[in-house]
Amino acid sequence: MNALEVKNQHYESIKKAIEYFEDYYSTQPKLKDVASHVKMSEYHFSRIFKEYVGVTPMQFLQATTLSHAKDKLLTSKSILDTSLELGLSSSSRLHELFVNFVGVTPNEYKKMGDSLSITYGFGFSPFGKTMIATTEKGICSLEFYDDSYEEIFNRLKSIWKNAKFTQNDDKAQDILNKIFIHKEKVNLFAKGTNFQINVWKALLNIKKGEVSTYSDVATLLGKPKALRAVATAIATNHIGFLIPCHRVISKTAAMSGYRWGIERKKIILAYEDQDNE
């Protein structure tokens, strides 16, 4: 079992624990109750949880409260000054030099992937089972799933209707290892309208460990009233984690609106918050 398969097992246990915390929050469950629910000893569960997320289960609960999220919004460096300084057209210094971002050309968009070869596969990441798809220009999809992968694969095919698809799970896992274990720089090849592309570029300027609001993103784009359009563009992001839509929360600091599940969003944010210290 490789490192990401182990992390996937840990993720599933942590996700189950978080669901339990949320279902029984009003009764203030104790550590032993949660450990029993995920069928682990208190010691083993606490060790696995801290090893994965970086904090104890009880610290995690505190870190995902509404008040903590509000504090994060106040203390996170504003994305506006940094992003305006770099310019939305810049791709050289985005996302802490972690990704190169390439959007499809209008002609490529119109052709819906005609003559494009896409290699896709299924593997494991620290945040569960994951599908990743690549072209010669870069990663064109990264999606998490819990049960059946049919929905996310059908979504990939609907985005690139005329592309040729080849499955290679070994290659997929190799790329996931590069992203999540070796943390190598990667290229992204995103398909969207001009507005969607600009929204996704704006997200790339939110640094790891920081959060922002839909309102901030809309303001950055010079369209402060376009909150619904911005939210829709964020919701249609098809390159999860690498385009960090998980770093956007509502103005009230509520953890809402994540395509791959609120529990996963909380885990990713806590994981990044600890990793950023």
C-alpha positions in Angstrom: 0.0 0.0 0.0 1.5 3.3 -1.1 1.6 6.5 0.9 -1.5 8.0 -0.7 -3.5 4.8 -0.2 -2.7 5.1 3.5 -3.7 8.7 3.5 -6.9 7.8 1.7 -7.7 5.3 4.5 -7.0 8.0 7.1 -9.1 10.5 5.1 -12.1 8.1 5.2 -11.8 7.7 8.9 -11.5 11.4 9.5 -14.4 12.2 7.3 -16.5 9.7 9.2 -15.5 11.3 12.5 -16.3 14.8 11.3 -19.8 13.6 10.2 -20.2 12.2 13.6 -19.1 15.4 15.3 -21.6 17.4 13.2 -24.5 15.0 13.8 -24.0 15.0 17.6 -22.4 18.4 18.1 -25.2 19.5 20.4 -24.4 16.7 22.9 -20.7 17.5 22.9 -19.4 14.0 22.1 -16.2 12.9 23.8 -13.1 11.6 22.1 -13.9 8.0 23.2 -17.3 8.3 21.5 -15.9 9.4 18.2 -13.1 6.8 18.3 -15.6 4.1 19.0 -17.7 5.3 16.0 -14.8 4.9 13.6 -13.8 1.6 15.3 -10.4 2.7 16.6 -8.9 3.1 20.1 -8.8 6.6 21.4 -5.0 6.7 21.2 -4.8 5.4 17.6 -7.6 7.6 16.4 -6.1 10.7 18.0 -2.6 9.9 16.6 -3.9 9.3 13.1 -6.0 12.4 13.2 -3.2 14.6 14.3 -0.7 13.0 11.9 -3.1 13.7 9.0 -4.5 17.1 9.8 -1.8 18.4 12.2 -4.1 19.1 15.1 -6.0 16.9 17.6 -9.7 16.1 17.0 -10.8 18.6 19.6 -8.5 21.3 18.2 -9.9 20.6 14.8 -13.5 21.2 16.0 -12.4 24.5 17.3 -10.6 25.3 14.1 -13.7 24.7 12.0 -16.1 26.8 14.0 -17.8 29.9 12.6 -15.9 32.2 14.9 -12.6 30.8 13.7 -13.6 31.2 10.1 -14.5 34.8 10.8 -11.1 35.4 12.4 -9.5 33.9 9.4 -11.3 36.4 7.1 -10.1 39.2 9.3 -6.5 38.1 9.6 -5.9 36.6 6.1 -3.9 38.9 3.9 -6.2 40.6 1.4 -6.0 39.1 -2.0 -6.9 42.4 -3.6 -3.6 44.3 -3.4 -1.5 41.3 -4.3 -3.7 40.3 -7.2 -4.1 43.7 -8.6 -0.3 44.2 -8.4 0.3 40.9 -10.3 -2.5 41.4 -12.8 -5.0 38.7 -13.7 -3.2 38.0 -16.9 0.0 36.9 -15.1 0.6 33.2 -14.8 4.2 33.2 -13.8 3.9 33.9 -10.0 0.4 32.6 -9.2 -0.4 30.2 -6.5 3.0 30.3 -4.8 4.7 29.2 -8.0 2.9 25.9 -7.7 1.0 25.9 -11.0 1.3 27.3 -14.5 -2.2 28.2 -15.7 -3.3 28.0 -19.3 -6.8 28.6 -20.5 -8.2 27.2 -23.7 -8.2 29.5 -26.8 -11.6 30.6 -28.2 -11.0 28.2 -31.1 -10.2 25.3 -28.7 -13.4 26.2 -26.7 -15.5 26.1 -29.8 -14.2 22.7 -30.9 -15.0 21.1 -27.6 -11.7 19.1 -27.6 -11.8 18.0 -31.2 -8.6 16.0 -31.9 -7.5 16.4 -28.3 -6.1 13.4 -26.5 -7.0 13.1 -22.8 -5.5 10.5 -20.5 -7.5 10.0 -17.3 -7.3 7.6 -14.4 -8.4 7.0 -10.8 -6.2 6.9 -7.7 -5.8 8.2 -4.2 -5.0 11.6 -2.7 -4.9 12.8 0.9 -8.5 13.8 0.4 -10.0 10.5 -0.8 -10.5 8.8 -4.1 -9.5 11.0 -6.9 -9.8 11.2 -10.7 -7.3 13.2 -12.7 -7.1 13.9 -16.4 -4.3 15.4 -18.5 -3.5 16.6 -21.9 -0.1 17.5 -23.4 -0.7 21.1 -22.2 -1.5 20.2 -18.7 -4.0 18.9 -16.1 -7.5 19.4 -17.4 -9.5 17.9 -14.5 -9.0 16.8 -10.9 -12.1 15.6 -9.0 -12.7 13.8 -5.8 -15.4 11.1 -5.4 -16.7 8.9 -2.6 -18.7 6.2 -4.2 -19.2 5.8 -7.9 -16.9 7.6 -10.3 -19.4 7.7 -13.1 -20.7 11.2 -12.3 -17.3 12.8 -12.4 -16.2 10.9 -15.5 -19.4 11.8 -17.3 -18.7 15.5 -16.4 -15.2 15.2 -17.9 -16.7 13.9 -21.1 -19.3 16.6 -21.2 -16.7 19.3 -20.9 -14.5 17.8 -23.7 -17.2 16.2 -25.9 -15.1 15.5 -28.9 -11.9 14.5 -27.2 -10.3 11.0 -27.4 -10.1 9.4 -23.9 -7.6 6.9 -22.7 -7.6 5.4 -19.2 -4.3 4.9 -17.4 -4.7 4.5 -13.6 -0.9 4.0 -13.1 -0.1 7.3 -14.8 -2.9 9.0 -12.8 -1.4 7.8 -9.5 2.0 8.9 -10.5 0.7 12.5 -11.2 -1.2 12.5 -7.9 2.0 11.5 -6.2 3.8 14.4 -7.8 1.1 16.8 -6.6 0.5 15.6 -3.1 3.7 13.9 -2.0 6.5 15.5 -4.0 4.7 18.8 -4.4 6.0 19.4 -7.8 5.0 22.3 -10.0 2.3 21.4 -12.5 0.6 22.8 -15.6 -3.2 23.4 -15.7 -5.2 23.4 -18.9 -8.6 24.9 -18.0 -11.7 25.1 -20.2 -14.2 27.8 -19.5 -15.6 31.1 -20.7 -13.5 34.2 -20.4 -15.4 35.1 -17.2 -14.8 31.7 -15.7 -11.1 31.8 -16.5 -10.7 35.1 -14.9 -12.5 33.9 -11.7 -10.3 30.8 -11.5 -7.2 33.0 -12.0 -8.4 35.2 -9.1 -8.7 32.1 -6.9 -5.0 31.2 -7.6 -4.0 34.4 -5.8 -5.5 33.2 -2.5 -2.5 31.8 -0.7 -2.5 28.5 1.2 -3.7 29.0 4.7 -5.9 32.0 3.7 -9.5 32.4 2.8 -11.6 34.9 1.0 -15.2 35.7 0.2 -17.3 35.6 -3.0 -17.6 39.4 -2.6 -13.8 39.8 -2.5 -13.4 37.8 -5.7 -16.2 39.8 -7.5 -14.5 43.1 -6.4 -11.2 41.9 -7.6 -12.7 41.3 -11.1 -14.2 44.8 -11.1 -17.7 43.4 -10.9 -18.7 43.8 -7.3 -22.4 43.1 -8.1 -21.7 39.9 -10.0 -21.8 37.7 -6.9 -24.1 35.1 -8.4 -22.0 34.8 -11.5 -18.8 34.5 -9.5 -20.3 31.8 -7.3 -21.5 29.9 -10.3 -18.0 30.1 -11.9 -16.4 28.9 -8.7 -19.0 26.0 -8.4 -18.1 24.9 -11.9 -14.4 24.6 -11.3 -13.3 21.2 -12.7 -9.7 21.3 -11.4 -10.2 20.7 -7.6 -7.5 21.7 -5.0 -5.1 23.1 -7.7 -7.6 25.8 -8.4 -8.4 26.5 -4.8 -12.1 27.1 -4.8 -12.1 25.5 -1.3 -10.5 28.8 0.0 -13.7 30.8 -0.7 -16.3 31.0 2.0 -19.4 33.1 2.4 -19.3 36.6 3.9 -20.8 35.2 7.1 -17.9 32.8 7.2 -20.2 29.8 6.7 -18.6 26.7 5.0 -21.0 26.3 2.2 -21.0 25.5 -1.5 -18.3 22.9 -2.2 -18.8 20.5 -5.1 -17.0 17.6 -3.4 -18.6 17.9 0.1 -18.4 20.3 3.0 -16.5 17.8 5.2 -13.8 17.5 2.5 -13.6 21.3 2.3 -13.1 21.6 6.1 -10.4 18.9 6.0 -8.5 20.6 3.2 -8.7 24.0 4.9 -7.5 22.6 8.2 -4.8 20.6 6.4 -3.5 23.7 4.6 -3.8 25.9 7.7 -1.6 23.6 9.7 0.8 23.0 6.8 1.2 26.7 6.4 2.4 27.3 10.0 
